[in-house]
Amino acid sequence: MSKLLKVVLVGLPGCGKSTFGRQLAHQLEIPYLDLDFQIEEKSHLKIPEIFSIHGEGKFRELESEMLSELLDRNRSFVLATGGGAPCFHDNMALINEKSVSVYLDVPLDTISERLKVSKVQNRPMFLNLDQEEITLKLKSLLDQREYFYNQAKIKLSGDDFSAQLLIQELIHQLKNL
């Protein structure tokens, strides 16, 4: 791809940003990046450790700094953010200024099923919650965050969208930039 392309995926935890991001990056033949992984690499701490040692406030600062650093790079990539990343420190405005933002709007019941209790060990906010509590937490998060997610340039809704569909929409968006 000749034009610099930065695609940033936003949405609730468990909506498929990482899985879809890898597929999209592969299709576009550009690198895939995970914001949380980049934070872990730089801080030498796992995300749950950052939360427990320093608290959410410090994590959000690190997240915002890393997001800004990545978006300032002069290279193409697909970036999967953490679910809260667009909602703090004017991050969504920064994402929209420096990339093509994509909101993966997946139904809550689909996400809840994906986040079954056995899969939450790396998701601090879902630890020690049963399935019903996970669903309630997701609903609460969506209520708080949907305002930011809906600012994305592209919105893919449902639980069955493809990298090919998004690539077509990206081409359309890039023609209008």
Secondary structure as the mmCIF struct_conf table of DSSP 4:
data_model
#
loop_
_struct_conf.conf_type_id
_struct_conf.id
_struct_conf.beg_label_comp_id
_struct_conf.beg_label_asym_id
_struct_conf.beg_label_seq_id
_struct_conf.end_label_comp_id
_struct_conf.end_label_asym_id
_struct_conf.end_label_seq_id
BEND BEND1 LYS A 3 LYS A 3
STRN STRN1 LYS A 6 VAL A 10
BEND BEND2 LEU A 12 LEU A 12
TURN_TY1_P TURN_TY1_P1 PRO A 13 GLY A 14
BEND BEND3 CYS A 15 GLY A 16
HELX_RH_AL_P HELX_RH_AL_P1 LYS A 17 LEU A 28
TURN_TY1_P TURN_TY1_P2 GLU A 29 GLU A 29
BEND BEND4 ILE A 30 ILE A 30
STRN STRN2 TYR A 32 ASP A 34
HELX_RH_AL_P HELX_RH_AL_P2 LEU A 35 SER A 43
TURN_TY1_P TURN_TY1_P3 HIS A 44 HIS A 44
BEND BEND5 LEU A 45 LEU A 45
HELX_RH_AL_P HELX_RH_AL_P3 ILE A 47 LEU A 71
TURN_TY1_P TURN_TY1_P4 ASP A 72 ASP A 72
BEND BEND6 ARG A 73 ARG A 75
STRN STRN3 PHE A 77 ALA A 80
HELX_LH_PP_P HELX_LH_PP_P1 THR A 81 GLY A 82
TURN_TY1_P TURN_TY1_P5 GLY A 83 GLY A 84
HELX_RH_3T_P HELX_RH_3T_P1 ALA A 85 CYS A 87
BEND BEND7 PHE A 88 PHE A 88
TURN_TY1_P TURN_TY1_P6 HIS A 89 ASP A 90
HELX_RH_AL_P HELX_RH_AL_P4 ASN A 91 LYS A 98
BEND BEND8 SER A 99 SER A 99
STRN STRN4 VAL A 100 ASP A 105
HELX_RH_AL_P HELX_RH_AL_P5 LEU A 108 ARG A 114
TURN_TY1_P TURN_TY1_P7 LEU A 115 LEU A 115
HELX_RH_3T_P HELX_RH_3T_P2 VAL A 117 LYS A 119
TURN_TY1_P TURN_TY1_P8 GLN A 121 ASN A 122
HELX_RH_3T_P HELX_RH_3T_P3 PRO A 124 PHE A 126
TURN_TY1_P TURN_TY1_P9 LEU A 127 ASN A 128
HELX_RH_AL_P HELX_RH_AL_P6 GLN A 131 TYR A 149
TURN_TY1_P TURN_TY1_P10 ASN A 150 GLN A 151
BEND BEND9 ALA A 152 LYS A 153
STRN STRN5 ILE A 154 SER A 157
BEND BEND10 GLY A 158 ASP A 159
HELX_RH_AL_P HELX_RH_AL_P7 ALA A 163 LYS A 175
TURN_TY1_P TURN_TY1_P11 ASN A 176 ASN A 176
#
